[in-house]
Amino acid sequence: MMHHKDLASAPQQRLVIMLPAANLSGVVRDQLRTMTSEGFADIDIRWNANVLAIEARGESGYVRRIFNCAGARVMEKIDRGGIGVERFYDADGITLLSEAIFDSCDDR
């Protein structure tokens, strides 16, 4: 996976950093444990060379989390009882880039 540092800079000032793929089994295990403890029963896991996507549905709502190849969460979408939030994180998985609150998962 490529991470572009200073993407908004001029082309000659941009840095491309290659991130090695991580063993994501720990991420999957932790997410499965968390999601089942929160009452989600229907869990779907998908992955490719760049991302890992974990989606869960239950009576209380819906959650989708996307992780990059380094294991950092880069997107999260949660709908609980018709009120949802969608968050996008930087490649570090900590820095919140944007957050949108919406009335229903069907709006997105």
N, C-alpha and C positions, 0 to 999 in steps of 0.2 A: 504494500500500500504506500502511496506517496502522500506526504503531508507537505503542503506549501506554506512556508513561513513567510510572513510579510507579503501576502498575496496582493494587497492593494498597492504595493510599491511599484516603482518602475521595473520593467522586465529585467534589466541588468542587476537590480538589487534583490530580486526574489531568490529564495533558497528552496531547493527541493530536498526534502529529507525522506529517505526510505525507512519505513518502519517495518521491522521484522514481524512475521506472523507469530502470534502467541498461541500457547496451548489453551484453548477456550473451554476445556472440560470443567474447570473450576467455576467459570462464569455460568455455564449451563447448570451445573449442580446447585450453585447458590440461587440462581433465578428460579429453578424448579422448586426448591425448598421454600423460597419466599412466596411464590405465586400460589402454591398449594396451601400454605399456611394462611393466606389471605382469602381462601375459599374458591379459587379458580380451579375448575375441573378439566376443561377442554383446553389443552396446551399444545401449540404447534411450534415446532422449531425448524428453521430453514437457514441454510448457510451456503456461501460460495467463497471464492478466494478473497473477497474484500470485506464482506459483512456477515454478521450472525444476527438473525431476526428471531425473536421469541414473542409469540402472541398467545394470549390467554383470554378465555371467556368464562364467565360464571354468571350466577343469578344477580350478583351485585353490579356487574358491568363488564368492562373490557380493558385490557392493557396490551400495549405493543412496545417493545424495547428493541432498539437496533444498536449493535455494538460493532466497532471497527475491528480490524484484524489484530490490533494490539490489545483488545479486550476492554476498551473504554466505551462507555455508553455515549452515543452521539445523537440519539433521538429517543423520545419517550412520548407515547400518546396514551392517555388514561381517560376513560369514560365511566363515571360512577353515577348511576341513577339519572342519566340524561345530561349531567353537567360534566364537561370534559376539559382537559388541558393538553396542549401539545407543546413540548419543549425540545429545543435543539441545543446541543452542547458542542463545544470546540473539540478538537481531536484529543485533548487531554482527558475528556470525560467529566470535567469538573466545571469549567467556565461555561456559564449559561449564555448562549448567543441570542435566543429569542424564546418567548413564551406567549402562547395564544390560548385564551379561554373561550369555549364555545358551549352552546346550549345542548347540542345533541351530537352523538357520534355520526349520525346521518348527515350532518352539515358538512362533513369533511370527506 
